[in-house]
């Protein structure tokens, strides 16, 4: 009976504490936590461990109701805006708050990203395809070049040159008609392969990597050798199945491709998830690949495994299907921007030049953690591994300390940063 009364008293105290902190902000809760942990009366109804658990829950709720932009801004300032005044601060406040914010931001869904429901998407596509497509509009004169950056699509470039020649005196209508033809399958395959190649090239480590860091196997996304293998897999197993779908066949007749070029395909990839024929069929093919025979000699997984064994990197497997589906959705400009900031921060912290003011200790670490929270799942980990090979200061000890910021235990670290944790684990063996 006494044990039951104690349990009821504990529950009542916890409920009262949770209710009392609903309107408090993070600095006030941290201050209350310090006072409660040092209060002898509080330690009569709960142990220090129990109080820490209760306040972790209260702080997590407070972090979750704090605006995301406010959290990211605080991360840039080493959490100073969210901590109590220095005189009333507990030494462990910073570590507790950093772990909670990193966990909440790391588990938050990517902004503006909606989950596909296969049945709903199929119904939407059926409705879209039931409508008659408008005829291809006639070619109109443009004052700007249709290709801002010349893509490696030489047949298409040849057609554009021929089209330009046909408009000169002496050009015939027959030449113009031939120049307007573009092999959509070639354009489709080359554009999607180029888009994926650009993303992987931004994430890869230097191809001449050596030293202690190179002894551990890197994940496939950052391995330079994976880039041509991924393109081979796309051309052999993924893209032909996509082009066989009704949606992609309809897309082939939806635009004047000699005029709009591959840039239009990239715009479609980066547009809304709803009624997106490219993303929908990309997902369908990769989902279908999950049911492939693992031991089949002629499958995308056997191709990856063979190359990874030869080049010594960790290959993708069935458990990475979601990552392969997300790969096409990565924003190259966002990745390039984050890597430029990481490079600048590494230079400022470890080798400032001229009159450049030296960054504070831990600036590079906080920059990597910030982008890990902002970018899609796993991208921050890949950039962290790339940093290990790009900056001399990011040696094995630095990487081992970095991974501890993703969780207080090995289990938490593997959950929050699986690729980085596995790489560091292999590195220190």
RAHUWO-V839066 format. One record per residue. N is the residue number from 0. RES is the residue in one letter. PHI is phi in whole degrees, 0 to 359 (NA if undefined). PSI is psi in degrees with one decimal (* if undefined). Layout:
N;RES;PHI;PSI + N;RES;PHI;PSI
This chain:
0;X;NA;-41.0 + 1;X;296;-39.6 + 2;X;297;-37.9 + 3;X;293;-40.8 + 4;X;296;-40.3 + 5;X;297;-40.9 + 6;X;296;-42.5 + 7;X;295;-40.3 + 8;X;296;-40.3 + 9;X;297;-46.9 + 10;X;299;-40.4 + 11;X;294;-41.2 + 12;X;296;-43.3 + 13;X;296;-45.2 + 14;X;299;-40.7 + 15;X;294;-39.1 + 16;X;292;-42.1 + 17;X;297;-43.6 + 18;X;295;-38.9 + 19;X;290;-22.4 + 20;X;261;1.6 + 21;X;299;-35.4 + 22;X;265;4.2 + 23;X;269;151.1 + 24;X;269;176.1 + 25;X;299;-44.6 + 26;X;299;-37.5 + 27;X;292;-39.4 + 28;X;293;-40.3 + 29;X;296;-38.1 + 30;X;295;-43.1 + 31;X;296;-37.0 + 32;X;298;-45.1 + 33;X;298;-42.6 + 34;X;293;-39.3 + 35;X;292;-41.5 + 36;X;293;-23.3 + 37;X;260;5.3 + 38;X;268;116.9 + 39;X;300;-32.9 + 40;X;294;-38.5 + 41;X;293;-34.5 + 42;X;286;-4.6 + 43;X;280;-30.5 + 44;X;255;-4.7 + 45;X;204;149.5 + 46;X;281;167.5 + 47;X;298;-38.6 + 48;X;297;-44.4 + 49;X;297;-40.4 + 50;X;295;-39.2 + 51;X;297;-41.8 + 52;X;297;-45.8 + 53;X;299;-45.8 + 54;X;289;-28.2 + 55;X;297;-40.4 + 56;X;294;-44.9 + 57;X;297;-42.7 + 58;X;293;-38.1 + 59;X;299;-42.9 + 60;X;297;-39.1 + 61;X;292;-39.3 + 62;X;296;-41.9 + 63;X;294;-29.7 + 64;X;268;1.1 + 65;X;274;139.8 + 66;X;301;139.8 + 67;X;300;-40.6 + 68;X;295;-33.1 + 69;X;293;-38.3 + 70;X;294;-44.1 + 71;X;294;-38.2 + 72;X;296;-41.0 + 73;X;295;-36.9 + 74;X;299;-38.0 + 75;X;296;-27.6 + 76;X;255;26.3 + 77;X;58;34.4 + 78;X;67;10.0 + 79;X;305;-42.0 + 80;X;296;-18.7 + 81;X;255;0.9 + 82;X;259;153.4 + 83;X;295;167.7 + 84;X;304;148.4 + 85;X;308;-35.9 + 86;X;290;-23.5 + 87;X;248;22.3 + 88;X;260;137.7 + 89;X;275;142.4 + 90;X;302;-27.0 + 91;X;269;-0.6 + 92;X;301;-45.3 + 93;X;298;-47.7 + 94;X;296;-42.9 + 95;X;299;-48.0 + 96;X;293;-39.4 + 97;X;298;-44.3 + 98;X;297;-42.6 + 99;X;293;-44.6 + 100;X;294;-41.5 + 101;X;298;-41.3 + 102;X;295;-46.0 + 103;X;295;-46.0 + 104;X;292;-35.9 + 105;X;292;-30.1 + 106;X;267;-4.6 + 107;X;289;143.2 + 108;X;293;147.1 + 109;X;300;138.6 + 110;X;295;145.3 + 111;X;59;23.3 + 112;X;248;118.2 + 113;X;254;143.6 + 114;X;281;138.2 + 115;X;278;139.0 + 116;X;249;118.0 + 117;X;303;-43.6 + 118;X;293;-42.9 + 119;X;294;-41.1 + 120;X;296;-39.3 + 121;X;295;-41.3 + 122;X;298;-42.4 + 123;X;297;-40.2 + 124;X;293;-39.9 + 125;X;300;-41.4 + 126;X;294;-40.3 + 127;X;295;-42.3 + 128;X;285;-18.9 + 129;X;288;-18.2 + 130;X;274;144.3 + 131;X;287;130.3 + 132;X;287;141.6 + 133;X;292;150.9 + 134;X;297;152.2 + 135;X;298;125.3 + 136;X;294;151.6 + 137;X;293;154.0 + 138;X;293;130.0 + 139;X;244;153.4 + 140;X;287;132.3 + 141;X;245;148.2 + 142;X;265;-8.6 + 143;X;240;150.0 + 144;X;294;137.0 + 145;X;294;-23.2 + 146;X;248;110.1 + 147;X;287;-40.7 + 148;X;244;124.2 + 149;X;294;111.7 + 150;X;279;161.7 + 151;X;279;52.0 + 152;X;246;77.2 + 153;X;296;-37.6 + 154;X;300;-39.1 + 155;X;290;-41.5 + 156;X;299;-37.5 + 157;X;297;-40.8 + 158;X;297;-40.4 + 159;X;295;-38.9 + 160;X;295;-42.3 + 161;X;296;-38.9 + 162;X;296;-38.9 + 163;X;293;-39.8 + 164;X;295;-36.1 + 165;X;293;-24.9 + 166;X;280;-10.2 + 167;X;279;161.6 + 168;X;305;131.8 + 169;X;100;-16.2 + 170;X;289;142.3 + 171;X;256;158.9 + 172;X;296;-31.6 + 173;X;294;-40.7 + 174;X;296;-40.3 + 175;X;297;-41.5 + 176;X;297;-42.6 + 177;X;293;-36.5 + 178;X;292;-23.3 + 179;X;284;-10.2 + 180;X;276;131.5 + 181;X;230;134.6 + 182;X;285;104.2 + 183;X;298;-36.1 + 184;X;297;-38.7 + 185;X;292;-45.2 + 186;X;300;-44.6 + 187;X;298;-50.9 + 188;X;295;-44.9 + 189;X;294;-38.4 + 190;X;291;-46.5 + 191;X;293;-38.6 + 192;X;295;-40.6 + 193;X;295;-37.7 + 194;X;295;-46.4 + 195;X;294;-40.2 + 196;X;298;-38.6 + 197;X;296;-41.5 + 198;X;294;-48.6 + 199;X;295;-33.9 + 200;X;293;-30.9 + 201;X;288;-25.0 + 202;X;261;-16.0 + 203;X;288;153.6 + 204;X;278;165.5 + 205;X;303;140.5 + 206;X;289;-17.9 + 207;X;257;29.3 + 208;X;300;139.2 + 209;X;209;-179.3 + 210;X;91;-171.6 + 211;X;301;-35.7 + 212;X;295;-27.4 + 213;X;278;-6.7 + 214;X;289;-30.8 + 215;X;275;144.8 + 216;X;288;129.9 + 217;X;272;156.7 + 218;X;293;153.9 + 219;X;303;-35.5 + 220;X;298;-33.0 + 221;X;263;-2.9 + 222;X;282;125.0 + 223;X;301;-34.2 + 224;X;291;-19.3 + 225;X;288;-24.3 + 226;X;299;-54.1 + 227;X;294;-31.6 + 228;X;293;-40.1 + 229;X;297;-41.7 + 230;X;296;-41.5 + 231;X;300;-43.4 + 232;X;296;-40.7 + 233;X;297;-45.8 + 234;X;291;-30.6 + 235;X;270;-39.0 + 236;X;244;-29.3 + 237;X;260;-56.5 + 238;X;294;-40.0 + 239;X;301;-39.0 + 240;X;293;-37.2 + 241;X;296;-43.7 + 242;X;292;-20.4 + 243;X;282;-11.3 + 244;X;285;154.4 + 245;X;295;-35.5 + 246;X;295;-43.0 + 247;X;288;-34.6 + 248;X;296;-37.9 + 249;X;292;-36.7 + 250;X;297;-31.9 + 251;X;299;-25.5 + 252;X;254;7.1 + 253;X;270;-14.3 + 254;X;222;161.6 + 255;X;273;87.8 + 256;X;296;-34.0 + 257;X;300;-25.6 + 258;X;270;-46.3 + 259;X;274;-28.8 + 260;X;68;-169.4 + 261;X;291;-18.4 + 262;X;300;-31.4 + 263;X;294;-36.3 + 264;X;294;-40.5 + 265;X;295;-39.2 + 266;X;298;-38.5 + 267;X;294;-42.9 + 268;X;301;-41.2 + 269;X;270;4.1 + 270;X;271;-163.5 + 271;X;300;151.2 + 272;X;289;-23.2 + 273;X;283;130.4 + 274;X;55;39.0 + 275;X;260;103.2 + 276;X;296;-34.5 + 277;X;289;-51.7 + 278;X;296;-39.3 + 279;X;299;-47.7 + 280;X;284;-29.4 + 281;X;300;-46.8 + 282;X;296;-41.9 + 283;X;299;-43.9 + 284;X;292;-41.3 + 285;X;290;-35.0 + 286;X;296;-39.2 + 287;X;294;-30.3 + 288;X;293;-19.0 + 289;X;294;-26.1 + 290;X;266;3.4 + 291;X;293;151.5 + 292;X;296;120.5 + 293;X;299;-33.1 + 294;X;268;3.0 + 295;X;297;134.2 + 296;X;285;-19.2 + 297;X;240;62.6 + 298;X;225;162.9 + 299;X;297;-33.3 + 300;X;288;-36.7 + 301;X;292;-34.3 + 302;X;297;-45.8 + 303;X;297;-44.9 + 304;X;296;-40.9 + 305;X;296;-45.1 + 306;X;291;-38.2 + 307;X;295;-37.5 + 308;X;295;-40.8 + 309;X;290;-37.6 + 310;X;256;0.6 + 311;X;62;56.3 + 312;X;227;162.6 + 313;X;281;118.3 + 314;X;279;158.9 + 315;X;287;151.3 + 316;X;223;-171.8 + 317;X;301;-31.0 + 318;X;289;-10.6 + 319;X;257;15.2 + 320;X;300;-41.9 + 321;X;299;-38.7 + 322;X;293;-41.3 + 323;X;296;-35.2 + 324;X;291;-35.3 + 325;X;282;-21.5 + 326;X;305;-41.7 + 327;X;290;-18.7 + 328;X;271;-9.6 + 329;X;298;143.6 + 330;X;264;110.9 + 331;X;301;-38.4 + 332;X;295;-39.9 + 333;X;295;-40.8 + 334;X;294;-42.6 + 335;X;297;-40.9 + 336;X;296;-45.1 + 337;X;295;-38.7 + 338;X;291;-36.2 + 339;X;298;-41.0 + 340;X;292;-39.1 + 341;X;297;-41.7 + 342;X;298;-45.6 + 343;X;297;-41.4 + 344;X;291;-36.6 + 345;X;296;-41.0 + 346;X;293;-42.7 + 347;X;294;-35.5 + 348;X;280;-39.0 + 349;X;251;-25.5 + 350;X;209;64.7 + 351;X;297;146.3 + 352;X;246;147.9 + 353;X;58;-129.1 + 354;X;268;9.4 + 355;X;297;129.6 + 356;X;286;135.5 + 357;X;290;134.6 + 358;X;287;156.5 + 359;X;292;160.5 + 360;X;298;135.8 + 361;X;88;4.0 + 362;X;295;-41.6 + 363;X;294;-43.3 + 364;X;303;-46.9 + 365;X;293;-33.0 + 366;X;294;-43.5 + 367;X;296;-41.6 + 368;X;295;-38.2 + 369;X;298;-46.8 + 370;X;287;-27.0 + 371;X;297;-33.9 + 372;X;282;-34.1 + 373;X;279;-40.9 + 374;X;280;165.5 + 375;X;301;165.5 + 376;X;310;135.9 + 377;X;79;-21.5 + 378;X;297;-40.4 + 379;X;299;-36.6 + 380;X;296;-42.2 + 381;X;296;-39.6 + 382;X;292;-34.1 + 383;X;296;-42.0 + 384;X;293;-39.0 + 385;X;298;-38.7 + 386;X;298;-35.9 + 387;X;300;-33.9 + 388;X;268;-11.9 + 389;X;259;-26.2 + 390;X;238;128.9 + 391;X;299;-31.8 + 392;X;292;-21.2 + 393;X;272;62.3 + 394;X;280;-173.4 + 395;X;304;-41.7 + 396;X;295;-41.2 + 397;X;297;-43.9 + 398;X;293;-36.1 + 399;X;295;-39.4 + 400;X;289;-35.0 + 401;X;298;-43.6 + 402;X;292;-22.4 + 403;X;292;-16.5 + 404;X;284;-9.1 + 405;X;264;5.7 + 406;X;164;155.0 + 407;X;275;-14.2 + 408;X;230;163.7 + 409;X;300;-35.6 + 410;X;296;-44.1 + 411;X;296;-41.4 + 412;X;296;-41.1 + 413;X;292;-30.8 + 414;X;287;-43.1 + 415;X;275;-27.4 + 416;X;215;70.9 + 417;X;297;-41.4 + 418;X;289;-45.1 + 419;X;295;-42.2 + 420;X;297;-43.1 + 421;X;294;-41.0 + 422;X;298;-46.6 + 423;X;294;-38.3 + 424;X;299;-43.2 + 425;X;292;-31.4 + 426;X;291;-37.4 + 427;X;265;2.8 + 428;X;293;*
